[in-house]
Amino acid sequence: MSRRERELREGALSDEELGAEAEEQATNISEEEEVEVEERRAPPAKVVHEVIRRQGIEELERPAASLLWSGLVAGVAIGMSILAEAILKVRLPESPAKEFLVGIGYTVGFVIVILGRLQLFTESTITAVLPLATKPSWASLGRTARLWVLVLAANMAGTFAFALFAHIGGFGGAEMQGAIVEVSKVILEHDAWATFLTGIPSGFLLAVIVWLMPSSSGQRVWIIMLLTGLIVWGGFAHVVAGSCEAWVLVIAGTVSLPWAIGSFLFPALIGNVVGGTALFTFLAHAQVHREIHR
């Protein structure tokens, strides 16, 4: 074994030397082909990290009024997930695949919110946290907390407005109102502890969607539909979409307000933060930490 081979095997070469080694072994291709290679190559994790970090900085610097209005619209828009489920539940004939097909409706609100760049709390568990993780400071922590409080409050107000409009028959007659209530009863399947646990994968999946967006320009709708579909098909808890269901049940008199807050909203919130921030965001940051700080 040559000295060069031993160095490669033992990891004795620096990143720069490894890069030079790769260049030496590169296939002889034309300039046009080199351009095509660069266009087709997926962006490095460091680039994806930087795109999301800068997006987070933009969000952190937005005025409070902008965050509140965007969060309010996002709350109403996420209600379209519940409405789409109810419509499919009413319109589709009974079949073994009906539950799966109804679940597709759940993805509608997320497509609207994410592609519309509206402020959704569970997206901010990664976008608003990466700037803090990159350059920790009390000021950054305060800005992150400010955004979280404003966006979460606005999201809750928006979902409550959706539930109230549904209750007064804004989306149709008694049949549609009943379907919306029936769809919303899914949150009754878990106690507080189970809601917390199922909130973790939900928060993780939303953070994954944000991470994938910069490198998936042509497939964004499908990625959003697939990963948010896993939330409903897996029975996971999402604090914002689930708050639509909670408010629907509170207004209908099915559950009490203390139950909605204590047994669903709070556990789902904590689970989403654990999954989106504590698990995905800090792990995603850890993989590029040495690259961005050297």
Secondary structure, 3 states (H helix, E strand, C coil): CCHHHHHHHHCCCCHHHHHHHHHHCCCCCCHHHHHHHHHHCCCCHHHHHHHHHHHHHHHHCCCHHHHHHHHHHHHHHHHHHHHHHHHHHHHCCCCCCHHHHHHHHCHHHHHHHHHCCCCCCCCHHHHCCHHHHHCCCHHHHHHHHHHHHHHHHHHHHHHHHHHHHHHCCCCCCHHHHHHHHHHHHHHHHCCHHHHHHHHHHHHHHHHHHHHHHHHCCCCHHHHHHHHHHHHHHCCCCCHHHHHHHHHHHHHHCCCCHHHHHHHHHHHHHHHHHHHHHHHHHHHHHHHHHHHHHC
